[in-house]
Amino acid sequence: MMAIIVDAIAIPYILIITYDEYFSKPLGLRPPAAKLRLVLLDLAFIIFESANLALAFESMAGVDGSCDALPQGQQKAACSKSKSLVAVLLFALIAWLFTFTISIFRLVERINP
């Protein structure tokens, strides 16, 4: 449930940020507070994505997780879905970290001439 809520907010945010990066003023011409706000929003999404990943791992591998708590017939399908969710969330977290790293490097490059 948390993954759906966070990613439903994250997808429009990613589209807005992508448009902003390519079509707005260059980094050096923007107010510093605007870029800092975007970097901190990226950090907030990274925190929520890592919480989603932790919940997905717990759902998959925990004592009451989908791979152990269900009857044998339902266990395989639920475990497969849990593993798929973990894989997608792990990929999303790595992507957020990659873009966050690029944003930080660009910001530091502009600050340090």
Phi, psi and omega in degrees: 000317181293323179298320180293317181294311182294317182287334175293330176276325185290324183296310175298325178298317180297318179296318179295316181294320179298314176299317181297319182294324186267332189241358179260188182300151174298162186302321183289341182264355179272157172293141181300327181295327180294315180291322178297321178298318179293321179294319179291327174295320175300317179297320177297318178293326176296319178298315179293322178295321179290326175294319176300317180295319178297318177295322179293319176297318179296320178295326182278313191250358181288173180298318178263019184289170185292339182276348182238328191276342184270161174297159188304322182293323181270345187296317184296315181294316181293321180293322178296318178293322178294319178294322177295317178298317178298317181296316180294317180292325177295317177299317180297319179295318178297320178296316178298317180296321179297313180291326177296318179297317178297318179298318180295316179297320178294320180294315180292323178297322179287326182285320183260097184289000000 
